[in-house]
């Protein structure tokens, strides 16, 4: 039976408070048949869930099932719109398309679209206390009492703040989002959240309370202890529309009639933590019941034009972890071990006398002696102080701060405290998990676990470099090298779309892209370091292109096009050589192991890296211009790319075909970015392998070379060498971290050295996702899943089983549905199953086929619907080939691979298997 499911609006499930005027709608197809493709669809939109009357009724002969734009009448602020879809799709054996039933309905609800929709005013308190130790402003609370007269049909709150806010309505927390309104460049953009609170309102007496902390707006940001980056006045903006059954409506707004309420939070700062005096809760309760005169709030001025609807998924509670041990260290300190390096906070319950002071200090690791260690956290206090009320069992969790930690030192707790009294609460942006990767090797599975948890810890509203020390900034280089891996693990489309808008806003007039977004490092570095650098600034081009590839979202290219173009034009204007970027200070292959002692800069020539990225970004920009029908730009940047390639070859290759920087990274970026002249390719890949051999089959790459190292080896016939590097478990390697007990990715290959000591405290994060970019290689090669057409409209399923694995499974929930490969080797037999989503096709490559003729005949009998020869078949042959039984599978050389293209459905293959030929690393390959 044909069915339509998984309706989405702008990548989201039933979003509230939407800001786009033409939301794009997506759906998936479910059917028991194979080779199912959509031929036409009908899309209806209505103001009512009954779809009477219709607002928009669209019928289209099209196979488009993702991101189809609404084109009906103009949308109105605060209005909810229901939509449903039916499709006509044709499967194998169908003479005519089959018609589905209507899908279940989905909806989206608009936010406040126009400045004039706002009746509320920004409000703040008249005076605020300053914490003596941390020099931070205490959070403030404001409240409003109001009556509800009549039966409520619907009530929606629209709220935001300059700072971070939390709301309570009648004693209940409003919504499940944290760290609202999120981190944007508040000079340009402040997000607004929408909450349906219909069920929380009471007849007659109601009370709304808002608490506002400094957050990213005015709290500490960066290691130079800067404050008030965006302003020094925290404020609230609140508007609630109540609609009654009888047709009336009213609006409750923030204004000077709101009252100041006492707040038990004495200090709350993202880096330093929180101080909470539970004794003040009693004062709050007294105030709520008192008729005494309250301090009134004051109105402040801030542009309403800066307001935008929530663009990404908010931060929510995503996991709850039970600690694994409560220990006394050799120093006698009481330390809690969560068993996982996590980001969020510790929730605890305690019973202690009034005034008891409890301190919780957070760290990532224990030292060589097993003592609590936090020197790598630098100046971030990462401490929670709780003062007990003495009123029985007390339960606490922080508010406007988060910590990165595995271990917590507990001070002041009573002897009766138990491990069961604590819970680790994991917070990150609520991106839907979409990828699965598991193998027969527990250590490799732990590496995948570490990659995912590195993403969890650092995708908290913006892609931070690290979540624990006095930094936690949206470094552009880290984001661009990890974006593809991130998009396999989670649906990161909205997450990156929001962040990339801030990147464009933060871009300088000359096109330079800052190191971090939002940009809080202005003027931090000397000379030209406060401007930009290659690989970091290239996030402006690489990230939108990656999101387009993974989600088929062409709109993100249109959204970011001016930013992409400005970045390439900025590079083009540098120095005297149009086709080279050989000026300025470059970070190059940051933290590479081939650097000089005491240096963070790798040995690879920084201008070589810069020019290579110049070529790569220019190539992407040209392809983007072509996709957006900007053909004049396409020709300009295609020509520029050709000029850069020629200049790169002239500058960085000698007459013998050797690169001027004889490093692993130099060979890698030249190969991966297509900059090696054809006559030198074999020589360059062999030089790369030789350098790896000289390093005892280990890498020595840094931030730039590592993401592409294994991919380049595999793409050039040295998959076995890539696997040698991947499966190393001594220093330096990914599995070395696993052997050392890592549960997230490290910033340095030797964050913990072989002798158990630590890398310098200056820069040593144990939750730093950059080197997790190897996930991209694992998914493409071990699981075999790759994209051939944007959004996985066409995919490549081509696993390359390593010799030391007996099974692997990869699954990716694409925009069209689940794409899956599961293979295992049993008694020299390959058993491989593949799932291809409907309305897509896949190019399958079976590895290690011992008896191609027999397998070819078996598949032709089992799956007669397979019609397509490989893409590389000459045109003159393609028309002569029909089914698999008529030679639609081709054997390719020594690896015994067979390749063919299929439509949607589930396939199972079983055949005698031979491990792909393992050519010695020093041998010449054709």
URMOLIN-V365689 format. One record per residue. RES is the residue in one small letter. SS is DSSP state (@ for helix, = for strand, . for the rest). Layout:
res=RES ss=SS
res=RES ss=SS
This chain:
res=x ss=.
res=x ss=.
res=x ss==
res=x ss==
res=x ss==
res=x ss==
res=x ss==
res=x ss==
res=x ss==
res=x ss=.
res=x ss=.
res=x ss==
res=x ss=.
res=x ss=.
res=x ss=.
res=x ss=.
res=x ss=.
res=x ss==
res=x ss=.
res=x ss=.
res=x ss=.
res=x ss=.
res=x ss=.
res=x ss==
res=x ss==
res=x ss==
res=x ss==
res=x ss==
res=x ss==
res=x ss==
res=x ss=.
res=x ss=.
res=x ss=.
res=x ss=.
res=x ss=.
res=x ss=.
res=x ss==
res=x ss==
res=x ss==
res=x ss==
res=x ss==
res=x ss==
res=x ss==
res=x ss==
res=x ss==
res=x ss==
res=x ss=.
res=x ss=.
res=x ss=.
res=x ss=.
res=x ss=.
res=x ss=.
res=x ss=.
res=x ss==
res=x ss==
res=x ss==
res=x ss==
res=x ss==
res=x ss==
res=x ss==
res=x ss=.
res=x ss=.
res=x ss=.
res=x ss=.
res=x ss=.
res=x ss=.
res=x ss=.
res=x ss==
res=x ss==
res=x ss=.
res=x ss=.
res=x ss=.
res=x ss=.
res=x ss=.
res=x ss=.
res=x ss=.
res=x ss=.
res=x ss=.
res=x ss=.
res=x ss==
res=x ss==
res=x ss==
res=x ss==
res=x ss==
res=x ss==
res=x ss==
res=x ss==
res=x ss==
res=x ss==
res=x ss==
res=x ss=.
res=x ss=.
res=x ss=.
res=x ss=.
res=x ss=.
res=x ss=.
res=x ss=.
res=x ss==
res=x ss==
res=x ss=.
res=x ss=.
res=x ss=.
res=x ss=.
res=x ss=.
res=x ss=.
res=x ss==
res=x ss==
res=x ss==
res=x ss==
res=x ss==
res=x ss=.
res=x ss=.
res=x ss=.
res=x ss=.
res=x ss=@
res=x ss=@
res=x ss=@
res=x ss=.
res=x ss=.
res=x ss=.
res=x ss=.
res=x ss==
res=x ss==
res=x ss==
res=x ss=.
res=x ss=.
res=x ss=.
res=x ss=.
res=x ss=.
res=x ss==
res=x ss=.
res=x ss=.
res=x ss=.
res=x ss=.
res=x ss=.
res=x ss=.
res=x ss==
res=x ss=.
res=x ss=.
res=x ss==
res=x ss==
res=x ss==
res=x ss==
res=x ss==
res=x ss==
res=x ss==
res=x ss==
res=x ss==
res=x ss=.
res=x ss=.
res=x ss=.
res=x ss==
res=x ss==
res=x ss==
res=x ss==
res=x ss==
res=x ss==
res=x ss==
res=x ss==
res=x ss==
res=x ss==
res=x ss==
res=x ss=.
res=x ss==
res=x ss==
res=x ss==
res=x ss==
res=x ss==
res=x ss==
res=x ss=.
res=x ss=.
res=x ss==
res=x ss==
res=x ss=.
res=x ss=.
res=x ss=.
res=x ss=.
res=x ss==
res=x ss=.
res=x ss==
res=x ss=.
res=x ss=.
res=x ss=.
res=x ss=.
res=x ss=.
res=x ss=.
res=x ss=.
res=x ss=.
res=x ss=.
res=x ss==
res=x ss==
res=x ss==
res=x ss==
res=x ss==
res=x ss==
res=x ss==
res=x ss=.
res=x ss=@
res=x ss=@
res=x ss=@
res=x ss=.
res=x ss=.
res=x ss=.
res=x ss==
res=x ss==
res=x ss==
res=x ss==
res=x ss==
res=x ss==
res=x ss==
res=x ss==
res=x ss==
res=x ss==
res=x ss=.
res=x ss=@
res=x ss=@
res=x ss=@
res=x ss=@
res=x ss=.
res=x ss=.
res=x ss==
res=x ss=.
res=x ss=.
res=x ss=.
res=x ss=.
res=x ss==
res=x ss=.
res=x ss=.
res=x ss=.
res=x ss=.
res=x ss=.
res=x ss=.
res=x ss=.
res=x ss=.
res=x ss==
res=x ss==
res=x ss==
res=x ss==
res=x ss==
res=x ss==
res=x ss==
res=x ss==
res=x ss==
res=x ss==
res=x ss=.
res=x ss=.
res=x ss=.
res=x ss=.
res=x ss==
res=x ss==
res=x ss==
res=x ss==
res=x ss==
res=x ss=.
res=x ss=.
res=x ss=.
res=x ss=.
res=x ss=.
res=x ss==
res=x ss==
res=x ss==
res=x ss=.
res=x ss=.
res=x ss=.
res=x ss==
res=x ss==
res=x ss==
res=x ss==
res=x ss==
res=x ss=.
res=x ss=.
res=x ss=.
res=x ss==
res=x ss==
res=x ss==
res=x ss==
res=x ss==
res=x ss=.
res=x ss=.
res=x ss=@
res=x ss=@
res=x ss=@
res=x ss=@
res=x ss=@
res=x ss=@
res=x ss=@
res=x ss=@
res=x ss=@
res=x ss=@
res=x ss=.
res=x ss=.
res=x ss=.
res=x ss=.
res=x ss=.
res=x ss=.
res=x ss==
res=x ss=.
res=x ss==
res=x ss==
res=x ss==
res=x ss=.
res=x ss=.
res=x ss=.
res=x ss=@
res=x ss=@
res=x ss=@
res=x ss==
res=x ss==
res=x ss==
res=x ss=.
res=x ss=.
res=x ss=.
res=x ss=.
res=x ss=.
res=x ss==
res=x ss==
res=x ss==
res=x ss==
res=x ss==
res=x ss==
res=x ss==
res=x ss=.
res=x ss=.
res=x ss=.
res=x ss==
res=x ss==
res=x ss==
res=x ss==
res=x ss=.
res=x ss=.
res=x ss=.
res=x ss=.
res=x ss=.
res=x ss==
res=x ss==
res=x ss==
res=x ss==
res=x ss==
res=x ss==
res=x ss==
res=x ss==
res=x ss==
res=x ss==
res=x ss==
res=x ss==
res=x ss==
res=x ss==
res=x ss==
res=x ss==
res=x ss==
res=x ss=.
res=x ss=.
res=x ss=.
res=x ss=.
res=x ss=.
res=x ss=.
res=x ss==
res=x ss==
res=x ss==
res=x ss==
res=x ss==
res=x ss==
res=x ss==
res=x ss=.
res=x ss==
res=x ss==
res=x ss=.
res=x ss=.
res=x ss=.
res=x ss=.
res=x ss=.
res=x ss==
res=x ss==
res=x ss=.
res=x ss=@
res=x ss=@
res=x ss=@
res=x ss=.
res=x ss=.
res=x ss=.
res=x ss=.
res=x ss=.
res=x ss==
res=x ss==
res=x ss==
res=x ss==
res=x ss==
res=x ss=.
res=x ss=.
res=x ss=.
res=x ss=.
res=x ss=.
res=x ss=.
res=x ss==
res=x ss==
res=x ss==
res=x ss=.
res=x ss=.
res=x ss=.
res=x ss=.
res=x ss=.
res=x ss=.
res=x ss==
res=x ss==
res=x ss==
res=x ss==
res=x ss==
res=x ss==
res=x ss==
res=x ss==
res=x ss==
res=x ss=.
res=x ss=.
res=x ss=.
res=x ss=.
res=x ss=.
res=x ss=.
res=x ss=.
res=x ss=@
res=x ss=@
res=x ss=@
res=x ss==
res=x ss==
res=x ss==
res=x ss==
res=x ss==
res=x ss==
res=x ss==
res=x ss==
res=x ss=.
res=x ss=.
res=x ss=.
res=x ss==
res=x ss=.
res=x ss==
res=x ss==
res=x ss==
res=x ss==
res=x ss==
res=x ss=.
res=x ss=.
res=x ss=@
res=x ss=@
res=x ss=@
res=x ss=@
res=x ss=@
res=x ss=@
res=x ss=@
res=x ss=@
res=x ss=@
res=x ss=@
res=x ss=@
res=x ss=@
res=x ss=@
res=x ss=@
res=x ss=@
res=x ss=@
res=x ss=@
res=x ss==
res=x ss=.
res=x ss=.
res=x ss=.
res=x ss==
res=x ss=.
res=x ss=.
res=x ss=.
res=x ss=.
res=x ss=.
res=x ss=.
res=x ss=.
res=x ss=.
res=x ss=.
res=x ss=.
res=x ss=.
res=x ss==
res=x ss=@
res=x ss=@
res=x ss=@
res=x ss=@
res=x ss=@
res=x ss=@
res=x ss=@
res=x ss=@
res=x ss=@
res=x ss=@
res=x ss=@
res=x ss=@
res=x ss=@
res=x ss=@
res=x ss==
res=x ss=.
res=x ss=.
res=x ss=@
res=x ss=@
res=x ss=@
res=x ss=@
res=x ss=@
res=x ss=@
res=x ss=@
res=x ss=@
res=x ss=@
res=x ss=@
res=x ss=@
res=x ss=@
res=x ss=@
res=x ss=@
res=x ss=.
res=x ss=.
res=x ss=.
res=x ss=.
res=x ss=.
res=x ss=.
res=x ss=.
res=x ss=.
res=x ss=.
res=x ss==
res=x ss=.
res=x ss=.
res=x ss=.
res=x ss=.
res=x ss=.
res=x ss=.
res=x ss=.
res=x ss=.
res=x ss=.
res=x ss=.
res=x ss=@
res=x ss=@
res=x ss=@
res=x ss=@
res=x ss=.
res=x ss=.
res=x ss=.
res=x ss=.
res=x ss=.
res=x ss=.
res=x ss=.
res=x ss=.
res=x ss=@
res=x ss=@
res=x ss=@
res=x ss=@
res=x ss=@
res=x ss=@
res=x ss=@
res=x ss=@
res=x ss=@
res=x ss=@
res=x ss=@
res=x ss=@
res=x ss=@
res=x ss=.
res=x ss=.
res=x ss=@
res=x ss=@
res=x ss=@
res=x ss=@
res=x ss=@
res=x ss=@
res=x ss=@
res=x ss=@
res=x ss=@
res=x ss=@
res=x ss=@
res=x ss=@
res=x ss=@
res=x ss=@
res=x ss=@
res=x ss=@
res=x ss=@
res=x ss=@
res=x ss=@
res=x ss=.
res=x ss=.
res=x ss=.
res=x ss=.
res=x ss=.
res=x ss=.
res=x ss=.
res=x ss=.
res=x ss=.
res=x ss=.
res=x ss=.
res=x ss=.
res=x ss=.
res=x ss=.
res=x ss=.
res=x ss=.
res=x ss=.
res=x ss=.
res=x ss=.
res=x ss=.
res=x ss=.
res=x ss=.
res=x ss=.
res=x ss=.
res=x ss=.
res=x ss=.
res=x ss=.
res=x ss=.
res=x ss=.
res=x ss=.
res=x ss=.
res=x ss=.
res=x ss=.
res=x ss=@
res=x ss=@
res=x ss=@
res=x ss=@
res=x ss=@
res=x ss=@
res=x ss=@
res=x ss=@
res=x ss=@
res=x ss=@
res=x ss=@
res=x ss=@
res=x ss=@
res=x ss=@
res=x ss=@
res=x ss=@
res=x ss=@
res=x ss=@
res=x ss=@
res=x ss=@
res=x ss=@
res=x ss=@
res=x ss=.
res=x ss=.
res=x ss=.
res=x ss=@
res=x ss=@
res=x ss=@
res=x ss=@
res=x ss=@
res=x ss=@
res=x ss=@
res=x ss=@
res=x ss=@
res=x ss=@
res=x ss=@
res=x ss=@
res=x ss=@
res=x ss=@
res=x ss=@
res=x ss=@
res=x ss=@
res=x ss=@
res=x ss=@
res=x ss=@
res=x ss=@
res=x ss=@
res=x ss==
res=x ss=.
res=x ss=.
res=x ss=.
res=x ss=.
res=x ss=.
res=x ss==
res=x ss=.
res=x ss=.
res=x ss=.
res=x ss=.
res=x ss=@
res=x ss=@
res=x ss=@
res=x ss=@
res=x ss=@
res=x ss=@
res=x ss=@
res=x ss=@
res=x ss=@
res=x ss=.
res=x ss=.
res=x ss=.
res=x ss=.
res=x ss=.
res=x ss=@
res=x ss=@
res=x ss=@
res=x ss=@
res=x ss=@
res=x ss=@
res=x ss=@
res=x ss=@
res=x ss=@
res=x ss=@
res=x ss=@
res=x ss=@
res=x ss=@
res=x ss=@
res=x ss=@
res=x ss=@
res=x ss=@
res=x ss=.
res=x ss=.
res=x ss=.
res=x ss=.
res=x ss=.
res=x ss=.
res=x ss=.
res=x ss=.
res=x ss=@
res=x ss=@
res=x ss=@
res=x ss=@
res=x ss=@
res=x ss=@
res=x ss=@
res=x ss=@
res=x ss=@
res=x ss=@
res=x ss=@
res=x ss=@
res=x ss=@
res=x ss=.
res=x ss=.
res=x ss=.
res=x ss=@
res=x ss=@
res=x ss=@
res=x ss=@
res=x ss=@
res=x ss=@
res=x ss=@
res=x ss=@
res=x ss=.
res=x ss=.
res=x ss=.
res=x ss=.
res=x ss=.
res=x ss=.
res=x ss=.
res=x ss=@
res=x ss=@
res=x ss=@
res=x ss=@
res=x ss=@
res=x ss=@
res=x ss=.
res=x ss=.
res=x ss=.
res=x ss=.
res=x ss=.
res=x ss=.
res=x ss=.
res=x ss=.
res=x ss=.
res=x ss=.
res=x ss=.
res=x ss=.
res=x ss==
res=x ss=.
res=x ss=.
res=x ss=.
res=x ss=.
res=x ss=.
res=x ss==
res=x ss=.
res=x ss=.
res=x ss=.
res=x ss=.
res=x ss=.
res=x ss=.
res=x ss=.
res=x ss=.
res=x ss=.
res=x ss=.
res=x ss=@
res=x ss=@
res=x ss=@
res=x ss=@
res=x ss=@
res=x ss=@
res=x ss=@
res=x ss=@
res=x ss=@
res=x ss=@
res=x ss=@
res=x ss=@
res=x ss=@
res=x ss=@
res=x ss=@
res=x ss=.
res=x ss==
res=x ss==
res=x ss==
res=x ss==
res=x ss==
res=x ss=@
res=x ss=@
res=x ss=@
res=x ss=.
res=x ss==
res=x ss==
res=x ss==
res=x ss==
res=x ss=.
res=x ss=.
res=x ss=.
res=x ss=.
res=x ss=.
res=x ss=.
res=x ss=.
res=x ss=.
res=x ss=.
res=x ss==
res=x ss==
res=x ss==
res=x ss==
res=x ss==
res=x ss==
res=x ss==
res=x ss==
res=x ss=.
res=x ss=.
res=x ss==
res=x ss==
res=x ss==
res=x ss==
res=x ss==
res=x ss==
res=x ss==
res=x ss==
res=x ss==
res=x ss==
res=x ss=.
res=x ss=.
res=x ss==
res=x ss==
res=x ss==
res=x ss==
res=x ss==
res=x ss==
res=x ss==
res=x ss==
res=x ss=.
res=x ss=.
res=x ss=.
res=x ss=.
res=x ss==
res=x ss==
res=x ss==
res=x ss==
res=x ss==
res=x ss==
res=x ss=.
res=x ss=.
res=x ss==
res=x ss=.
res=x ss=.
res=x ss=@
res=x ss=@
res=x ss=@
res=x ss=@
res=x ss=@
res=x ss=@
res=x ss=@
res=x ss=@
res=x ss=@
res=x ss=@
res=x ss=@
res=x ss=.
res=x ss=.
res=x ss=.
res=x ss=.
res=x ss=.
res=x ss==
res=x ss=.
res=x ss=.
res=x ss=.
res=x ss=.
res=x ss=.
res=x ss=.
res=x ss=@
res=x ss=@
res=x ss=@
res=x ss=@
res=x ss=.
res=x ss=.
res=x ss=.
res=x ss=.
res=x ss=.
res=x ss=@
res=x ss=@
res=x ss=@
res=x ss=.
res=x ss=.
res=x ss=.
res=x ss==
res=x ss==
res=x ss==
res=x ss=@
res=x ss=@
res=x ss=@
res=x ss=.
res=x ss==
res=x ss==
res=x ss==
res=x ss==
res=x ss==
res=x ss==
res=x ss=.
res=x ss=.
res=x ss==
res=x ss==
res=x ss==
res=x ss==
res=x ss==
res=x ss==
res=x ss==
res=x ss==
res=x ss==
res=x ss=.
res=x ss=.
res=x ss=.
res=x ss=.
res=x ss=.
res=x ss=.
res=x ss=.
res=x ss=.
res=x ss=.
res=x ss=.
res=x ss=.
res=x ss=.
res=x ss=.
